[in-house]
């Protein structure tokens, strides 16, 4: 049986300012102002307050986040969770009662390297303007 590495725990009475990076799991009960990144998992408990970006393969949020959240594999926003910022993940679960104010991007694993929604929209606008211009052209006799 594989033993999990003990990661970082930020206690409920701790206020940390600065970057927090760990190759193992990070559990936040207190407050952090700064970047958080893990190579495995970040858990924001219901007593936690984070101001800054969070990046990890799996992120579970029960507390308050003000900043961008990038979960490469899965993001779970529990009923007590609040996110004020943009989310990027391929698998999103938002429980009833949760608060999310921001924009969500959900790239598929198969779509890596494909156009973004904005690029597709701009491309479509270009085609629309070509159609309009093409319809107004006079034919040479």
Number of C-alpha atoms within 10 A of each C-alpha: 3 4 5 8 9 9 15 17 14 18 14 15 11 14 15 14 13 11 13 17 17 16 14 17 22 24 18 24 22 21 23 22 18 16 18 22 21 21 15 18 23 27 20 25 20 19 17 25 22 25 19 18 19 23 21 26 17 21 26 19 24 22 25 21 24 18 19 20 23 22 23 18 18 18 25 19 23 21 16 17 25 21 22 17 18 17 21 20 22 15 15 18 11 15 13 11 12 16 17 17 12 12 11 16 14 13 16 12 10 7 10 9 8 11 11 13 10 9 11 12 12 12 12 12 12 11 12 12 11 12 11 10 10 10 9 9 8 7 5 4 3
